[in-house]
């Protein structure tokens, strides 16, 4: 799934060490939910559009301090929201443990099917419209600014498209 069309949002500490990451896959190309777990979508209607992205490889370094760690994923989600707005995207899909998503995104989640065991964990497929991707509660709580992506990153992406 790693192709030139993928987008990686990377969170780096003050020493430029990567401490968090999300990968965004366009759904008009091969993506994980459609390739591995299409049966998680009850309707059988899987997105296949340039304006819907799948979020995968969500990770945060467990070795950083708890104070820093709790801000990394909210900043990555805020960055994803900015990217989606810039690209004219309608939303994101993915597969996750429900409590992980609902902790950060408090409204707008559309569950696409029932929970199922995936690689030993109970997970669900979801869709979140772009306007709900930014974790407003966490951003306010931790002082995350309105803009976390640099203009250069967005311009580079536009030029590569």
C-alpha positions, 0 to 999 in steps of 0.5 A: 500500500505504500505508493507515491500517492500516499500521504504520511503525516509525521509528528517530530519532537524538538530534535526532529525525531519522529514520535508519531505518524499516520498514513493516508491512502486514497480510496480510488486506489488499493486500500486496506479496508477494501483489500482485507476487510470489506465484510466489515462494511455492512452495506457492501458499499466501499468508497472508491473516490479521490475525496475519501481517504483511509487513515492507517498506521496510526502510531505514537511513540510510547517512550515519550513523556505522558504529557507530550504523548497525549498531544501527539495524536490530537495534533496528527488528527488536526493535521489530517483535518487541515489536509482534508480541507485543503484537498476538498476531501469529504472524509476519512475511513478506517478500521480501529478499536471503537474506544480509541476513535471515540476518545478523540473524535466525539461526534460525527462518527458513522460506524459502517458495520458491526464490531469484529475480531481483527488480528486479535482485537475487536475493531470496527470500520468507520467513516468520519466526515472532514468537519469532525476529524479535528479533535476540538476538545483535545485541541482546546485542552492542550492549546493546539493551534488552528494550523498545524501543517505548514503552508510548504507541506500543502504546497508540495502536495498540490505540486505533486498531484 
